[in-house]
């Protein structure tokens, strides 16, 4: 089988489905974590649960700059659509900010700033997908990932986020930094992805 034929089969197998199966019927109240949903402000609920999974929530670019400078994460990528509002401020503070991500130089990027598709207050989860995230590798390979979201994009609970799935073939839920406990059950962060997960509310 030729190389072109192999890639054509892969492309066909990973293409977005034209129609998805209906979600199963179940009582939504049975799948919520009521203690984790205490409160009425979704951002505050998200911040609390995001902190539980070692995520960092921020509400200003100044706060982000302070963190990046304080941890010596000074070179990174910023979604071009976010450069005027966020990236330019980082550059003015002396950080090196690129708006084009080069796969062959992935080790050069200490941080990646991309749009988040949304967030889940109940679990402290950032959502990224290929429709809104300018470059998936820029969200997954740097040590620091900054997911930029708006208050209206925060879902109260996991079923709400599932119901809001779009047509993107790739949807990733990031519940804090990357984690693994493969070796002797010892939890280690930042092995298969970012070691710092930041949610920046704009």
DRENDO-1510 file (C-alpha; in Angstrom, 1 decimal, always signed):
<recs>
REC; n; res; u; v; w
REC; 1; UNK; +0.0; +0.0; +0.0 .
REC; 2; UNK; +1.4; +3.4; -1.0 .
REC; 3; UNK; +2.2; +6.2; +1.5 .
REC; 4; UNK; -0.6; +8.3; +0.0 .
REC; 5; UNK; -3.1; +5.5; +0.4 .
REC; 6; UNK; -2.1; +5.0; +4.1 .
REC; 7; UNK; -2.5; +8.7; +4.9 .
REC; 8; UNK; -5.8; +8.8; +3.0 .
REC; 9; UNK; -7.1; +6.0; +5.2 .
REC; 10; UNK; -5.9; +7.8; +8.4 .
REC; 11; UNK; -7.5; +11.0; +7.3 .
REC; 12; UNK; -10.8; +9.3; +6.5 .
REC; 13; UNK; -10.8; +7.5; +9.9 .
REC; 14; UNK; -10.1; +10.7; +11.9 .
REC; 15; UNK; -12.4; +13.0; +10.0 .
REC; 16; UNK; -15.2; +14.7; +12.0 .
REC; 17; UNK; -18.4; +12.5; +12.1 .
REC; 18; UNK; -21.3; +13.8; +10.1 .
REC; 19; UNK; -23.7; +12.7; +12.7 .
REC; 20; UNK; -23.0; +11.7; +16.3 .
REC; 21; UNK; -24.8; +9.1; +18.4 .
REC; 22; UNK; -27.4; +10.5; +20.8 .
REC; 23; UNK; -26.2; +10.8; +24.4 .
REC; 24; UNK; -27.6; +8.3; +26.8 .
REC; 25; UNK; -30.5; +9.3; +29.0 .
REC; 26; UNK; -29.7; +9.7; +32.7 .
REC; 27; UNK; -30.6; +11.8; +35.7 .
REC; 28; UNK; -28.2; +14.8; +35.7 .
REC; 29; UNK; -28.6; +15.3; +39.4 .
REC; 30; UNK; -26.9; +11.9; +40.0 .
REC; 31; UNK; -23.7; +12.8; +38.3 .
REC; 32; UNK; -23.0; +16.2; +39.9 .
REC; 33; UNK; -20.5; +16.7; +42.7 .
REC; 34; UNK; -22.6; +19.0; +44.9 .
REC; 35; UNK; -19.8; +19.9; +47.3 .
REC; 36; UNK; -17.7; +21.0; +44.4 .
REC; 37; UNK; -20.5; +23.2; +43.1 .
REC; 38; UNK; -21.1; +25.2; +46.3 .
REC; 39; UNK; -21.5; +28.9; +45.5 .
REC; 40; UNK; -23.2; +30.9; +42.8 .
REC; 41; UNK; -20.4; +32.6; +40.9 .
REC; 42; UNK; -19.0; +30.2; +38.2 .
REC; 43; UNK; -15.6; +31.8; +38.0 .
REC; 44; UNK; -15.2; +31.5; +41.8 .
REC; 45; UNK; -16.3; +27.9; +41.8 .
REC; 46; UNK; -13.9; +27.2; +38.9 .
REC; 47; UNK; -11.0; +29.0; +40.6 .
REC; 48; UNK; -11.5; +26.9; +43.8 .
REC; 49; UNK; -11.6; +23.6; +41.9 .
REC; 50; UNK; -8.8; +24.6; +39.5 .
REC; 51; UNK; -6.6; +25.2; +42.6 .
REC; 52; UNK; -7.4; +21.7; +43.9 .
REC; 53; UNK; -5.8; +20.2; +40.8 .
REC; 54; UNK; -2.8; +22.6; +41.0 .
REC; 55; UNK; -4.0; +25.0; +38.3 .
REC; 56; UNK; -3.4; +28.7; +38.5 .
REC; 57; UNK; -6.2; +31.2; +37.8 .
REC; 58; UNK; -5.4; +34.8; +36.9 .
REC; 59; UNK; -7.5; +37.8; +36.0 .
REC; 60; UNK; -4.8; +40.2; +34.5 .
REC; 61; UNK; -1.9; +40.2; +32.1 .
REC; 62; UNK; +0.2; +41.9; +34.8 .
REC; 63; UNK; -0.3; +38.9; +37.0 .
REC; 64; UNK; +0.7; +36.6; +34.2 .
REC; 65; UNK; +3.8; +38.7; +33.4 .
REC; 66; UNK; +4.9; +38.6; +37.1 .
REC; 67; UNK; +4.5; +34.8; +37.1 .
REC; 68; UNK; +6.5; +34.3; +33.9 .
REC; 69; UNK; +9.3; +36.6; +35.0 .
REC; 70; UNK; +9.4; +35.1; +38.4 .
REC; 71; UNK; +9.8; +31.6; +37.1 .
REC; 72; UNK; +12.1; +32.6; +34.2 .
REC; 73; UNK; +9.7; +31.5; +31.5 .
REC; 74; UNK; +10.7; +34.3; +29.1 .
REC; 75; UNK; +10.2; +32.9; +25.6 .
REC; 76; UNK; +7.0; +31.7; +24.2 .
REC; 77; UNK; +4.1; +31.6; +21.7 .
REC; 78; UNK; +1.0; +33.7; +21.6 .
REC; 79; UNK; -2.1; +33.1; +19.4 .
REC; 80; UNK; -1.9; +35.9; +16.9 .
REC; 81; UNK; -5.5; +36.9; +17.7 .
REC; 82; UNK; -4.5; +37.5; +21.3 .
REC; 83; UNK; -1.2; +39.4; +20.6 .
REC; 84; UNK; -2.7; +42.9; +20.7 .
REC; 85; UNK; -4.5; +42.3; +24.0 .
REC; 86; UNK; -2.0; +40.1; +25.8 .
REC; 87; UNK; +1.2; +39.3; +23.8 .
REC; 88; UNK; +2.1; +42.9; +23.2 .
REC; 89; UNK; +2.1; +43.6; +26.9 .
REC; 90; UNK; +4.4; +40.6; +27.5 .
REC; 91; UNK; +6.8; +41.9; +24.8 .
REC; 92; UNK; +6.7; +45.4; +26.3 .
REC; 93; UNK; +7.8; +43.8; +29.6 .
REC; 94; UNK; +10.8; +42.2; +27.9 .
REC; 95; UNK; +9.6; +38.7; +27.1 .
REC; 96; UNK; +10.2; +37.2; +23.7 .
REC; 97; UNK; +6.8; +36.5; +22.1 .
REC; 98; UNK; +6.3; +34.7; +18.8 .
REC; 99; UNK; +3.0; +34.5; +16.9 .
REC; 100; UNK; +4.0; +31.6; +14.7 .
REC; 101; UNK; +4.6; +28.2; +16.2 .
REC; 102; UNK; +7.4; +26.2; +14.7 .
REC; 103; UNK; +7.1; +22.4; +15.4 .
REC; 104; UNK; +10.8; +21.8; +14.8 .
REC; 105; UNK; +11.6; +24.3; +17.5 .
REC; 106; UNK; +9.2; +23.1; +20.2 .
REC; 107; UNK; +11.9; +23.1; +22.8 .
REC; 108; UNK; +12.4; +26.9; +22.4 .
REC; 109; UNK; +8.9; +27.7; +23.7 .
REC; 110; UNK; +8.7; +28.0; +27.5 .
REC; 111; UNK; +5.1; +29.2; +27.4 .
REC; 112; UNK; +2.1; +28.9; +25.1 .
REC; 113; UNK; -0.8; +31.3; +25.1 .
REC; 114; UNK; -3.9; +30.0; +23.3 .
REC; 115; UNK; -7.7; +30.5; +23.4 .
REC; 116; UNK; -9.6; +28.1; +25.6 .
REC; 117; UNK; -12.9; +26.8; +24.2 .
REC; 118; UNK; -14.3; +27.0; +27.7 .
REC; 119; UNK; -13.9; +25.8; +31.3 .
REC; 120; UNK; -15.8; +23.5; +33.7 .
REC; 121; UNK; -16.5; +25.0; +37.2 .
REC; 122; UNK; -17.3; +21.6; +38.8 .
REC; 123; UNK; -14.0; +19.9; +37.9 .
REC; 124; UNK; -11.6; +22.8; +37.5 .
REC; 125; UNK; -11.1; +21.9; +33.8 .
REC; 126; UNK; -9.9; +24.0; +30.9 .
REC; 127; UNK; -11.3; +22.9; +27.5 .
REC; 128; UNK; -9.3; +23.3; +24.3 .
REC; 129; UNK; -10.2; +22.2; +20.8 .
REC; 130; UNK; -8.9; +22.5; +17.3 .
REC; 131; UNK; -11.6; +25.0; +16.3 .
REC; 132; UNK; -10.6; +27.7; +18.8 .
REC; 133; UNK; -7.0; +26.8; +19.8 .
REC; 134; UNK; -4.6; +28.3; +17.2 .
REC; 135; UNK; -2.0; +25.5; +17.5 .
REC; 136; UNK; -2.6; +22.4; +19.6 .
REC; 137; UNK; +1.1; +21.7; +20.1 .
REC; 138; UNK; +1.5; +25.2; +21.5 .
REC; 139; UNK; -1.0; +24.3; +24.2 .
REC; 140; UNK; +0.6; +20.9; +25.0 .
REC; 141; UNK; +4.4; +21.1; +24.6 .
REC; 142; UNK; +5.5; +24.2; +26.5 .
REC; 143; UNK; +6.1; +23.9; +30.3 .
REC; 144; UNK; +3.5; +26.7; +30.9 .
REC; 145; UNK; +0.2; +26.7; +29.1 .
REC; 146; UNK; -2.1; +29.8; +29.4 .
REC; 147; UNK; -5.7; +29.2; +28.4 .
REC; 148; UNK; -7.5; +32.4; +27.8 .
REC; 149; UNK; -11.3; +32.4; +28.3 .
REC; 150; UNK; -14.3; +34.6; +28.9 .
REC; 151; UNK; -16.7; +34.3; +31.8 .
REC; 152; UNK; -19.5; +33.3; +29.5 .
REC; 153; UNK; -17.6; +30.3; +28.4 .
REC; 154; UNK; -17.6; +28.7; +31.9 .
REC; 155; UNK; -19.9; +25.7; +32.2 .
REC; 156; UNK; -21.3; +24.9; +35.6 .
REC; 157; UNK; -21.0; +21.1; +35.5 .
REC; 158; UNK; -19.5; +18.3; +33.4 .
REC; 159; UNK; -22.8; +17.3; +31.6 .
REC; 160; UNK; -23.2; +20.9; +30.6 .
REC; 161; UNK; -19.8; +20.9; +28.9 .
REC; 162; UNK; -20.6; +17.6; +27.2 .
REC; 163; UNK; -23.8; +19.0; +25.8 .
REC; 164; UNK; -21.9; +22.0; +24.4 .
REC; 165; UNK; -19.4; +19.9; +22.4 .
REC; 166; UNK; -19.0; +21.4; +19.0 .
REC; 167; UNK; -18.0; +19.7; +15.7 .
REC; 168; UNK; -14.2; +19.8; +16.4 .
REC; 169; UNK; -12.6; +16.3; +15.9 .
REC; 170; UNK; -10.2; +17.0; +18.8 .
REC; 171; UNK; -11.5; +18.2; +22.2 .
REC; 172; UNK; -9.1; +18.1; +25.2 .
REC; 173; UNK; -10.0; +18.6; +28.8 .
REC; 174; UNK; -7.0; +19.9; +30.9 .
REC; 175; UNK; -7.7; +19.4; +34.6 .
REC; 176; UNK; -4.6; +21.1; +36.0 .
REC; 177; UNK; -1.0; +20.3; +34.8 .
REC; 178; UNK; -0.2; +17.1; +33.0 .
REC; 179; UNK; +0.0; +14.2; +35.5 .
REC; 180; UNK; +1.0; +10.6; +35.5 .
REC; 181; UNK; +1.4; +8.0; +38.3 .
REC; 182; UNK; +2.6; +5.2; +36.0 .
REC; 183; UNK; +5.7; +4.5; +38.1 .
REC; 184; UNK; +4.9; +2.9; +41.5 .
REC; 185; UNK; +1.8; +5.0; +41.8 .
REC; 186; UNK; +3.8; +8.2; +42.5 .
REC; 187; UNK; +2.1; +11.3; +41.1 .
REC; 188; UNK; +4.4; +13.4; +38.9 .
REC; 189; UNK; +3.3; +16.6; +37.1 .
REC; 190; UNK; +4.5; +17.9; +33.8 .
REC; 191; UNK; +5.6; +14.6; +32.2 .
REC; 192; UNK; +3.3; +14.3; +29.2 .
REC; 193; UNK; +2.4; +18.0; +28.8 .
REC; 194; UNK; +2.5; +21.4; +30.6 .
REC; 195; UNK; +3.8; +21.4; +34.2 .
REC; 196; UNK; +1.9; +24.7; +34.8 .
REC; 197; UNK; -1.7; +25.2; +33.7 .
REC; 198; UNK; -3.0; +28.7; +33.8 .
REC; 199; UNK; -6.5; +30.0; +33.2 .
REC; 200; UNK; -6.5; +33.7; +32.3 .
REC; 201; UNK; -9.9; +35.4; +32.4 .
REC; 202; UNK; -10.4; +38.3; +30.0 .
</recs>
